[in-house]
Each structure stands twice: as C-alpha cells, then as structure tokens.
C-alpha cells in the first residue's frame, strides 16, 4: 500500500486534507521537502508540516508532529513563503512556529508552542526572536504565546541586538492593545507589574502618555489577582498611575527623558483633577475606608454629571 503513494501524492494529500493517504505513505516522506515546480498551490522546498499549517490541516499536523516531522525549513523556502518575506526578518531556518504566526493559525501556534516552547526565544542572524516578532505581527494567534505565564516572565529578560526586550518592543511600536493585555496578566505578579513600567518609562519618547493608558484601562474587564481578590478596571488604572509616578521618580535623577515624562504626568493630572487626580488620591494608604468611600462616590457623581452634559456615553457601564 505504501508503495502506491508517491511523494507527489503525499504532498497533494496534505493540501487536500486526505489524512488516510498521508498515513499510508512511507514514513520517510515526512522528513522530505516538496521539490516540484512552484504553482498556484505548491511552494518549492516546502516540508510537509508547513503545508499542514498553511492549509489549517490540524489532524494532519498532529500526525506529522507525532512522527517527528522537521519543524524547520530553508532560506530558499522562506524567500518564497510570502509575497513580501522581509517582515519575517529571519535569514534562514524559518521555524514552523514562526510560519504559524505569519498565517495566523492559532491552533498550530498553540500546538507547536506546547511541544517546542524553546522556539519562542530562537533568534535569527539579525537577532530577532519569535517572541519579538509576535509583537510586530499582533494577530490573534500570538495570544497563544503571550498568555503563558512563563513567557510573560521571559518578556523581561530576553533582549534582541538593540538591547530591547519584547515588552519594550511593544512600547516602541505603540502596541497599546498588547500592553493592556500584558498588564492585565502582569497584575497578578508584583515583580512583573514593576517591570512593565520600567520598560515603558525607558522608552517614554514612544510611549509617553501613561495617563492615557490608565484612562483606557478604566474600561478593562475584571482582572483576577487571586481566587478571593479581584481588581476591577478602575483599580488597575489606579495602580498604573501609582506605578508610573513611582518609577518616573526613581529614574528622574539620571535620565532627562524621564524628567520630561514625570512633568507630563504631573501636568496632565493637574489638568484633569476630577478624574485622574482622584486615581492618585485613592492609592494613598493613609486614607481610611470612610474617606476612600467618599472619594469613590465623588468620582461616581462626577461621571454622572459628565454623562448629563453629553461628554461621555458609557462610562457607567
């Protein structure tokens, strides 16, 4: 039976999602590449696992992984992979995980990441890791990597040739959606929450409006910190303001850019005392419960008045 399945039929079966034919093919095919001429459906030098990822053939992908299919491909294939291969920034040995990110195959990303977590930190000759590229791609499949706690901790220590870690790269590229997602995750770990602001403040020329991020976080979903303790989005915004000023203070003596940021934060808080000024006040542990409740009621009443004036439409939702 195996002899009846040629190498060409094997690759076609993957593309056409014919699992039984793939299983009946000689096992040695799994380690080969497709050397046929490039056509509408065929890419030269493509290992079989890449076809399974490209066409979202999940069952076939699992079968190939179970049979130790190669998870890297060649520079020649990488150059033909996409119409514009440059954004990959990988000079050779493109991994299946990177390809899955490119085509936004979330199932393949999760499956490959679970099997080969070390791929996340593999870098190209240019010094760009998959973890950093996931920040640039910013698609749904990337969240399979970001929401892993081990990866979150790795965000801090891993650096590219520019001495930036992925967290700083997100700041540099203005990926506020990613930053909000990460902050929600990092709020569960004090040391990670601290590093979040160290990264943001070191790149303040590109991420210089932490107050704006705090405002956006007011609309955040609930962030669970422990089984019995939950922060709502306003609490997270309060933490952001507190952390931002704390770390700006700690850096201001030796970084002129941080001095500038601290002044910007101070000015913005002074301009918006009804909303953001209160965020700083309620983080002060000197206030007792009665004073805290009074401040919270004041904030609520101010929101009601703003809604009546038509300044906001959904702040109370």
MIDOMI-984978 format. One record per residue (C-alpha): residue in three letters; residue number from 1; x, y, z. Coordinates in steps of 0.1 Angstrom, whole numbers, plus 5000, padded with zeros to 4 digits. Layout:
N
code pos east north up
ALA NUM X Y Z
...
% end
This chain:
317
code pos east north up
UNK 1 5000 5000 5000
UNK 2 5028 5024 5009
UNK 3 5045 5018 4976
UNK 4 5013 5031 4958
UNK 5 5017 5065 4974
UNK 6 5043 5086 4956
UNK 7 5059 5116 4971
UNK 8 5038 5139 4949
UNK 9 5006 5121 4960
UNK 10 5018 5125 4996
UNK 11 5021 5163 4994
UNK 12 4989 5166 4975
UNK 13 4971 5146 5002
UNK 14 4982 5171 5028
UNK 15 4970 5200 5008
UNK 16 4937 5182 5001
UNK 17 4933 5171 5037
UNK 18 4933 5134 5030
UNK 19 4946 5121 5063
UNK 20 4944 5084 5054
UNK 21 4966 5088 5023
UNK 22 4991 5107 5044
UNK 23 4991 5079 5070
UNK 24 4995 5052 5043
UNK 25 5026 5070 5027
UNK 26 5061 5058 5036
UNK 27 5073 5074 5068
UNK 28 5104 5087 5051
UNK 29 5083 5112 5032
UNK 30 5077 5131 5064
UNK 31 5113 5143 5065
UNK 32 5114 5153 5029
UNK 33 5106 5186 5011
UNK 34 5084 5192 4981
UNK 35 5108 5199 4952
UNK 36 5082 5202 4925
UNK 37 5080 5234 4904
UNK 38 5061 5262 4921
UNK 39 5025 5265 4911
UNK 40 4993 5280 4925
UNK 41 4993 5256 4954
UNK 42 5028 5244 4956
UNK 43 5058 5261 4971
UNK 44 5093 5247 4963
UNK 45 5113 5232 4991
UNK 46 5083 5231 5015
UNK 47 5084 5205 5043
UNK 48 5051 5187 5048
UNK 49 5044 5203 5082
UNK 50 5043 5237 5066
UNK 51 5016 5227 5042
UNK 52 4996 5214 5071
UNK 53 4999 5248 5088
UNK 54 4993 5268 5057
UNK 55 4960 5250 5049
UNK 56 4949 5246 5086
UNK 57 4950 5208 5084
UNK 58 4950 5202 5121
UNK 59 4947 5164 5122
UNK 60 4975 5160 5097
UNK 61 4996 5185 5117
UNK 62 4992 5163 5148
UNK 63 5000 5132 5129
UNK 64 5032 5148 5115
UNK 65 5043 5160 5149
UNK 66 5037 5126 5164
UNK 67 5060 5112 5137
UNK 68 5088 5138 5144
UNK 69 5083 5159 5113
UNK 70 5110 5185 5108
UNK 71 5100 5219 5122
UNK 72 5125 5240 5103
UNK 73 5128 5249 5067
UNK 74 5154 5265 5045
UNK 75 5163 5300 5035
UNK 76 5152 5293 4999
UNK 77 5118 5282 5010
UNK 78 5115 5312 5033
UNK 79 5122 5336 5004
UNK 80 5092 5320 4985
UNK 81 5069 5317 5015
UNK 82 5051 5351 5012
UNK 83 5049 5378 4986
UNK 84 5068 5400 5010
UNK 85 5091 5379 5031
UNK 86 5110 5408 5045
UNK 87 5088 5413 5076
UNK 88 5098 5379 5088
UNK 89 5134 5392 5094
UNK 90 5146 5356 5095
UNK 91 5176 5349 5073
UNK 92 5174 5311 5074
UNK 93 5160 5281 5093
UNK 94 5124 5295 5094
UNK 95 5106 5275 5121
UNK 96 5071 5261 5118
UNK 97 5061 5282 5148
UNK 98 5071 5314 5131
UNK 99 5052 5303 5100
UNK 100 5021 5296 5120
UNK 101 5023 5331 5134
UNK 102 5026 5345 5099
UNK 103 4995 5328 5086
UNK 104 4976 5334 5119
UNK 105 4970 5297 5125
UNK 106 4962 5298 5163
UNK 107 4958 5261 5166
UNK 108 4992 5254 5151
UNK 109 5008 5281 5173
UNK 110 4994 5266 5204
UNK 111 5003 5230 5194
UNK 112 5038 5239 5184
UNK 113 5044 5261 5214
UNK 114 5032 5234 5238
UNK 115 5056 5209 5221
UNK 116 5085 5232 5215
UNK 117 5084 5262 5239
UNK 118 5121 5269 5233
UNK 119 5113 5281 5198
UNK 120 5099 5313 5212
UNK 121 5133 5326 5220
UNK 122 5151 5313 5189
UNK 123 5167 5342 5171
UNK 124 5177 5348 5135
UNK 125 5211 5361 5125
UNK 126 5195 5395 5127
UNK 127 5188 5389 5164
UNK 128 5151 5388 5161
UNK 129 5132 5362 5181
UNK 130 5098 5348 5175
UNK 131 5086 5364 5207
UNK 132 5096 5398 5194
UNK 133 5081 5391 5160
UNK 134 5048 5381 5177
UNK 135 5047 5417 5190
UNK 136 5051 5430 5154
UNK 137 5025 5407 5139
UNK 138 5000 5414 5166
UNK 139 4974 5389 5155
UNK 140 4951 5366 5173
UNK 141 4974 5336 5172
UNK 142 5000 5355 5191
UNK 143 4979 5355 5222
UNK 144 4985 5317 5225
UNK 145 5021 5327 5233
UNK 146 5015 5359 5253
UNK 147 4991 5344 5278
UNK 148 5016 5319 5290
UNK 149 5030 5329 5324
UNK 150 5064 5315 5317
UNK 151 5065 5336 5286
UNK 152 5054 5367 5305
UNK 153 5084 5363 5328
UNK 154 5106 5358 5298
UNK 155 5094 5391 5284
UNK 156 5116 5409 5309
UNK 157 5149 5391 5304
UNK 158 5151 5383 5267
UNK 159 5168 5410 5246
UNK 160 5174 5415 5209
UNK 161 5206 5431 5194
UNK 162 5191 5465 5200
UNK 163 5190 5456 5237
UNK 164 5153 5457 5238
UNK 165 5131 5431 5254
UNK 166 5097 5422 5238
UNK 167 5079 5444 5263
UNK 168 5100 5474 5253
UNK 169 5094 5465 5216
UNK 170 5057 5466 5222
UNK 171 5062 5501 5237
UNK 172 5084 5511 5207
UNK 173 5058 5500 5182
UNK 174 5029 5516 5201
UNK 175 5011 5483 5206
UNK 176 4988 5496 5233
UNK 177 4964 5466 5229
UNK 178 4992 5442 5236
UNK 179 5004 5463 5265
UNK 180 4969 5464 5281
UNK 181 4967 5426 5276
UNK 182 5001 5421 5292
UNK 183 4994 5445 5321
UNK 184 4962 5426 5328
UNK 185 4982 5394 5331
UNK 186 5011 5410 5349
UNK 187 4989 5425 5376
UNK 188 4989 5390 5391
UNK 189 5026 5393 5398
UNK 190 5041 5423 5416
UNK 191 5076 5419 5401
UNK 192 5061 5418 5366
UNK 193 5039 5448 5372
UNK 194 5070 5467 5383
UNK 195 5090 5456 5352
UNK 196 5061 5467 5330
UNK 197 5067 5503 5339
UNK 198 5105 5501 5338
UNK 199 5102 5491 5302
UNK 200 5076 5517 5294
UNK 201 5095 5545 5310
UNK 202 5128 5537 5294
UNK 203 5111 5543 5260
UNK 204 5090 5572 5270
UNK 205 5096 5591 5238
UNK 206 5075 5565 5220
UNK 207 5052 5557 5250
UNK 208 5049 5590 5267
UNK 209 5012 5590 5277
UNK 210 5008 5566 5305
UNK 211 4979 5586 5318
UNK 212 4960 5579 5285
UNK 213 4967 5542 5290
UNK 214 4953 5545 5326
UNK 215 4922 5561 5312
UNK 216 4917 5533 5287
UNK 217 4921 5507 5314
UNK 218 4891 5521 5332
UNK 219 4871 5502 5306
UNK 220 4890 5470 5312
UNK 221 4874 5437 5321
UNK 222 4878 5424 5357
UNK 223 4913 5413 5364
UNK 224 4915 5383 5388
UNK 225 4946 5385 5410
UNK 226 4938 5357 5434
UNK 227 4909 5334 5439
UNK 228 4893 5357 5466
UNK 229 4905 5390 5454
UNK 230 4896 5408 5422
UNK 231 4907 5442 5408
UNK 232 4882 5460 5386
UNK 233 4895 5482 5358
UNK 234 4894 5514 5379
UNK 235 4917 5497 5404
UNK 236 4941 5487 5376
UNK 237 4941 5523 5364
UNK 238 4950 5534 5399
UNK 239 4978 5510 5401
UNK 240 4991 5522 5367
UNK 241 4992 5558 5379
UNK 242 5008 5549 5411
UNK 243 5035 5528 5394
UNK 244 5041 5553 5367
UNK 245 5049 5580 5391
UNK 246 5069 5558 5413
UNK 247 5092 5546 5386
UNK 248 5094 5580 5370
UNK 249 5106 5593 5403
UNK 250 5132 5565 5406
UNK 251 5147 5573 5372
UNK 252 5144 5610 5371
UNK 253 5178 5618 5386
UNK 254 5198 5603 5357
UNK 255 5176 5603 5327
UNK 256 5164 5637 5313
UNK 257 5137 5620 5292
UNK 258 5122 5606 5324
UNK 259 5122 5640 5340
UNK 260 5102 5652 5309
UNK 261 5077 5623 5314
UNK 262 5073 5630 5351
UNK 263 5065 5666 5343
UNK 264 5040 5655 5316
UNK 265 5023 5632 5341
UNK 266 5021 5659 5367
UNK 267 5007 5684 5342
UNK 268 4980 5660 5330
UNK 269 4969 5651 5364
UNK 270 4967 5688 5374
UNK 271 4946 5695 5343
UNK 272 4922 5666 5350
UNK 273 4917 5666 5388
UNK 274 4881 5654 5385
UNK 275 4891 5621 5371
UNK 276 4928 5613 5370
UNK 277 4937 5633 5401
UNK 278 4915 5610 5421
UNK 279 4932 5580 5408
UNK 280 4963 5591 5426
UNK 281 4945 5600 5458
UNK 282 4928 5567 5463
UNK 283 4960 5548 5461
UNK 284 4973 5566 5492
UNK 285 4972 5541 5521
UNK 286 4968 5570 5546
UNK 287 4931 5572 5538
UNK 288 4907 5552 5559
UNK 289 4877 5533 5545
UNK 290 4853 5562 5551
UNK 291 4875 5587 5532
UNK 292 4880 5561 5504
UNK 293 4843 5556 5500
UNK 294 4837 5594 5500
UNK 295 4863 5598 5472
UNK 296 4848 5569 5452
UNK 297 4813 5585 5455
UNK 298 4827 5618 5443
UNK 299 4842 5601 5413
UNK 300 4809 5584 5405
UNK 301 4789 5617 5409
UNK 302 4814 5635 5386
UNK 303 4809 5607 5359
UNK 304 4771 5612 5362
UNK 305 4774 5649 5357
UNK 306 4797 5644 5326
UNK 307 4771 5620 5311
UNK 308 4744 5645 5317
UNK 309 4764 5671 5298
UNK 310 4769 5646 5269
UNK 311 4807 5643 5275
UNK 312 4806 5606 5278
UNK 313 4781 5579 5269
UNK 314 4792 5546 5286
UNK 315 4814 5553 5315
UNK 316 4790 5538 5339
UNK 317 4786 5505 5321
% end
